[in-house]
Amino acid sequence: MEPADITVTDERAVKRAVKATALGNAMEWFDFGVYSYLAVTIGKVFFPSGNATAQILASLAAFAAAFLVRPLGGMFFGPLGDRVGRKKILALTMIMMAAATLSIGLIPGYATIGVWAPVLLVLCRMVQGFSTGGEYGGAATFIAEYAPDRRRGFWGSFLEFGTLIGYIAAAGLVTGLTLLLGDAAMLDWGWRLPFLIAGPLGLVGLYLRLKLDESPAFRELEERAAGEPLEKLPLRKVLFADPRALALCVALVAAFNITDYMLLSYMPTYLSTLGFDETGGLMAIVVVMLVLLGLVNAVGRLSDRVGRRPVLIGGSAAFVVLALPCFLLIRQGSPLAVFTGLLVLGLALVTYLGAMSSTLPALFPTRTRYASLSFGFNVSVSLFGGTTPLVVAALIDATGQDLMPAYYTMLAGAVGLVAAVLISESAGRPLPGSPPSVSTPAEAAELAAQLSRPAATRVPRQPARSTAAART
């Protein structure tokens, strides 16, 4: 192999790509977070009054509706992203999400237009879900294909950094408006404000994404095609080319999203059912998310040093062992106990946040990465992640058992543990179907010389000791 055969990344281009993708992701999850944190209020506005539990369940059902169409979004946007490019599809998903979220803020309530209110709400949620079906797979693919092999975990962790920023902004805005306006004004009109700012935010995200260049890995595919359009592959071949990789993706995403939605989306509703002050519970979660925000990039860097598998195995085992004690603490109801339980769950979750965005793209080859990842990710999120608030609330209502969230979290951790044991280690290695990627021409020359030697004389690459990683 010659140095010219190795991709040398431009760190400034990597930073621009990561910034635009992570900020766009933050805006996407701001939109989703606003809905989850206003679930109780939305239930009162859009559904008939009478039974408070029924209103909450109906609101959570509308939340879950978006996840039912996410696999369709993945099936639509993923193959397109593999044919026409990652950048164009990521811009399109941003437009759709912003428009749907803005529309929710404009829908009249049930008292004004009756049954059309929940119908329009569900339609907007489904547009949100369809657009998000192309978001995560494309964003994770885009960053992974820009990042050098030895730092893919670090740069990939910024995708979830953006997710946390979105959730924190949503929670902070909802909490601030509630404190400023009061419950009555929030129920009357204040709940609309977070949705209405989605339009301007979407335009900012669109501008940032349109300024990006296409990822190096996709540009290489286009160069191989010698200027011809990339071949349209049969959908079945695209989605199911590697059933084992797809199954591992689904399992990892199930563990990741069940625990993520349990802690960051459902917990304010759960705390309110225990009689805990809703605003106080939301603020506790905001503080936990701020802690995770400070740790997520360090965990990504750790996954570059020790590998993805050890990080994911550790986090999964923590959920299996610690979920029940954490929920027992939360049920005690004191602010300190609630915060401690939430924080421990958050520290387990940050292992997923830090490592998952670099683990999942490495399961699939470049030619079908966007489509396969989008499909596997969204099927799993649809079945397990987005339904978590609804399923857990229904289980609690049916059994009267307040510890159902703990048992569900333990099950998710067990699934994640099995999948993490079975995946192949990808830290410091090229993405399947792509040449090695390094930070400097000197690294390219060193790697090319090493790869030209007989296999028995090669020195194993040590991703954690690269000069680029040391600089960071």
N, C-alpha and C positions, 0 to 999 in steps of 0.2 A: 504493500500500500504506500502511495506517495502522499506527502503533505497536502497536495491539491485535492486529494480524495476525502479529506477530513474537513468538516465544517468548522470554521473559526467564527465565533459569534462576536458581534459588536456590542460591547457592554452598554453603550448608550441606547442602542436599538432595543436591547433586552429590557432595559429600564422603562423605555417608552411603552413597549408592548405590555409589560407587567402593570404599569400604572393605568393605562387605558382599560385593560381587561379587568383589573381589580376594582377600579372605580365604577365601571359599568356593572360589574357583579354586585357591588355595594348598592347601586341604585335599584337593581332588580330585587334584591332581598330587603331593601327598605320598603318597597311596595308590598312584598309578602308579609313582612314583619308588622306593618301597620295594621293589616287585616287581622292577624292573629292576636295582637294586643288590644284590638277593639272588638273582639269576638262577642263579648257580652253585650256591648252597646249596639252592635250591628244586629244581633238577635232581636233586640227590642224594637229597632227601627224598621226592619224588613219583614218581620214575621208576626203573626197574630199574637196578641197578649193573652194572658191567662195562666200559663204554666211556665215558670222561669226556667226549669230544667229543659223543657221542650224547646224553648227559644234558643238556649245555649246549644243544644244538640243540632237544631236546624241551622244555626250559624256555622257550627263546625262542619256540618254536612256540606254547606256551600263552600267552605274552605277546602274540604276534601275533593269537591267536584273538579277543581282545577287539576288535580293530580290524575284524574281518570283519563284526561286527554293528553297528558304529557308524553306517553309513549307514541301517540300519533304525531306529536310535534317532533319527537326524536326521529321517527321514521321519515318524516318529511324533510326536516332541516339537515339531518345528519348526512344522508347521501348527497344532498346539494353541496354541503360544505366540503365533501371529499372531491366534488367535481369542479365547482366554480371558485372555491377558496373559502378559508375560514373567516376572513375579514368581512366579506359582503354579508354573510349570514348573521354574524354577530351584530352588525349594524341593523339588520332587519328585525332581529328579535328585540333589540332595544326599543325600536319605534313601536312595535306592537305592545310590549309590556307597558310603556308609558301611556299610550292611548287608552288601554283598557283600565288602568288604574285611575287615570283622570276621569274616565266615564263613571266609575263607581261613585266618585264624589259628587256627581251630578244627578244621580238617580233619586227621584222622590221616594219617600218612605211608604210603608204599607198603609198608613192612615190616609195618604193622598191618592194613591193609584191602585190600592188593593193588591191582588195577586200578581199584577205585573211587576211590582217591586222586587219580590224574590226571583221572579223569572229573569228580569234584566240583570240582577245581581249575579245569578248563576252563569248567565251568558258571558258577562264580563270576566268572571273568574275563569271560565273555560278558555277565553282568549289569552288571559294571563298564563294559564297552564300550557297552552299550545306553544306560545312563544318561549316559555321557559324550557320546554322540551328541547330546544336547540341551543340553550344558553350554556349550561354547565359543561356539557361534552365539548362544545366549541371552545369555551374559555380555557378549560383544562388542557385541551389539545394545543391551543395556540401558545400558551405559556410553556408547556413541555417541549414543543418543537423549537421555541426560541432559546431555551436555557441550555447552557453547556451541561454535559453529562454529570460532571462532578458537583454541580450546584442545582440540579433540578428540584431537589426537595426544598431548598431554601427559596428559590424563586416561585415554585409552585405554591408554597404556603401563603403567598400574598393573595391568592384567589380567595382563600378562607379568611384572610385578614380583611378583605373587602366585604365578605359576608358578615363578619362581626361588626364592621363599621355600619353596614346597612341596618342590622338588627339594633345596634346601640342608638343610632339616629332615630329609628322608628320608636323605640321604647322611650328615649329621652323626650321626643316631641310629644308623644301621647301623654306621658306623665306630666310634662310641663303645661300642656294645654288643660289637663284635668285639674291641676292645682290652680291655674290662673282663672279658668272659666267656671269651674264647679261642675258637679254631675249633671245638673239640670240643663245648663247651656251646652254641655258636651252632647247630651242626648238630643237636644233640639237641633243644633247646627254645627257645633264645634268639631264633631267627629269627621266632618267633611274636609276640614282644612288639610290634614296630612295627605289625603288622596289628591287634592287639587294641585299640590306642588309637584306632583309626579311629571306633569308636562314639561316645565322648565328643566327639571333634573334630567329627563329623557333627552332633551336637546343637547345638554352638556355632554352626556355619555355618547350620544351619536357623533358629535363633533370630534371627540377624542378618538373614537374607533375608526372614523373615516380617514384620519390622518396617518394611520399605521400602514406599514408595508406588510405584505403577505409573509407568512412564516417561512423560514429557510427550508424546512423539510418539504413544504408544499411547492415552493419555487423549484426545488430540485425535481419533484415529480413532473412539473410543467416542462422543465428543460429536457427531461427524458422523452417527453412526448413530442419534442421538436416542433413546438408551436401549434400542434393539433389539439383540439379539445380532448380532455381526458375521457376515456371510454366509460360509458354508462354501464355499470355492473348490475346484474340481476339482484333485486333486493334481498332475496333469500341468501345469495352468496355473500353479500355485504354484511348482513346481520348475523348469520350463523356460520361464518367461515371457521370459527374456532369455538365449538360449544363449551369446552372446558373453561376457556378464558371468559366467555360470556357468563357462565354459571358463577365463577369466582367473583366477577364484577357485580353481579346481582346480590350475592351474599355479603360482600363488603359494603356495598351501598345500603343494603337493608340495615346492617348493624350501625352504620354511620348515621343514617337519616332517622331511624327510630330514636336513637339517643339524642340526636341533635334537636329534633322537633319536640321530644319529651321535655328537654331542659329549656330551650329557648322560645318555644311557641306555646306549649300546653301549660307550662308551670304556673303562669299567672291565673289561668282559669282554675287549675287544681287548688292553688292556695286559697282562692276565693270560696271554693266549696268547703274548705276546712275552717272557714270563718276568719281567715287571715286578711288583714287590710289589703285590698287589691293594689293600691298605689305603693304601699310599702313592699309588697311582694315583687312588683315590677322593678322598683328601685334596687332591691337586693339582686335581682337577675342582671340589671345593668352593671352593677359593681362587679359581679362575677364575670360578665363579658369583658369588662375593662381589663381584668386580670388575664383572661385568655388572650386578649388582644396583645398584651405585653409578652406573652409566651409563645404564640403560634409560630413566629419566624424562627425562634430558637429551637423549637421542636422540628421544624423543617430542616434546619441546619444539622440537627442531631441525626435525622434520618439519612442525611448524606454521609455522616461519619460512621454510624453503626449499622445502617441498613434500614429499609422500610419495615421488614418483617419483625425485628425485635420491638420497634416502636409500636406497631399495630398489635402485636401479641400482648405487650404490656398493658395497653389501654383496654383491650378486650377483656383480659383477665381482671382488671380493676373493676369493670362494670359487673362482672359475674360475682365477685366477692363483696363489693362495697355498696351495690345498689340498695339492698335491703336495709343495712344500717343507716344509709343516708336518708331514706324515706322515713324510717323510724324517728330519726332526728327531726326531720321536717314536720312530722305529725305532732311533735311536742308543742309547736306553735310559738315559742319564744323567738324574738328576732335573731338572737345569737344562734340558736339551734337551726332555724331555717336557713340562715346564711351559711353556716358550716356545712350542712347537707348539700346545699346547692353548689358550694365551692368545690367540694370533693368530687361531685359528679362532673363539674366543669373541668377539673384537672384530668379526669379520665377522658373526657370528650376532646381535649386539646390534642391528644395524640392522634386522633382521627383528623382533626382540622389541619394539623401540621404535615401529615404524611399522605393523606388520601389523594390530594390533587396531583401528586407526582407518581403515585402507585398505579392509579387506574389507567392513565394513557399508555403506560408501559405494557399493558396486557395485550395491546392490539397493534397490528402493523400500520404504517403510515397511510397506505392506500385506502384503508377502510376504518381508520382510527376514529374519525369524527362520528361516522354512522354507528359503528359497533358500540362505542362508548355511550353515545347519546341514547341509543335504544336500551342497552343494558341498564344504564343509570336510571332512566325514566320509568322503565317497567318496574324496577325495584322500588323507586320512590312512590310510584302510583299505588303499588300493592301494600307497601309497608310503611314508608315514611310519612307521606301526607295524610294517611288515614290514622296515624297514631293518636292525635287528639280525639277524634271521633270514637275510635275503638276503645281507648282507655276510659273515656267518659261513659260510654255505653256499658262497659264491663263493671265499672263502679256502680252505675245505676242498677244494673241487673243483679249484682251480687251483694251490694252494700259493703264491699271490702275496699277500704281506702288504700290498701297496699298493692292493688293491681298494677299501678305504674311501676313499682319496684320489680315485680315479677316479669313484666313485659320488658323492662330494661335488662334484666338478667338474661332473658332468652336472647335478646339482640346481641348482648356481649358474647354469649356462647357461640352464636352463628359467626360473628366476626372472628372469634378465636380460631375456629376450625378453618375459615377461609384464609386467615393470615398465616397459619401453619402451612397451607397447601400452595400458596403463591410462590413463584420464583423470585429471588432477590434481584432488584433492578437498579439499586443505587450505584452510581458511577459507571453504568453501562449504557451503550447506545440504545435508542428506541428501536424496536423491531421494524425492519424495513428502511432504516435511515443509517447513514454513515455516522461514525463517531463525531461528537461535537465538543470542542474545547474553547477555552477563553482567549488564547493567544497563539500567534504563529509559532512561537517557540515550543509550546505544548504540542502543536500539531506535528512539528518536526520530530520531537521526542517520541511521540506516540507512533508515528509512522516507522521510525527506526526500530522501535521495540516490536511492532507487529511484523516487521520483515525478518526478525530472527526466528530460528526454530522454536516451536512452542515450548520445548523443555527448558530453554534458556531464558524465557521471558520473565521479567519481574512483575508480579501482580500490581495492578494499579491501586493506588491508595487515595480514594476520592477526597477524604477528609484533609489531606495534607497538601492539596493544591495551593499554589501561591494566590490564586484568585480568591479562594475561600478564606485564606489567612488575612487578606486585605480587608475582608468584610467583617 
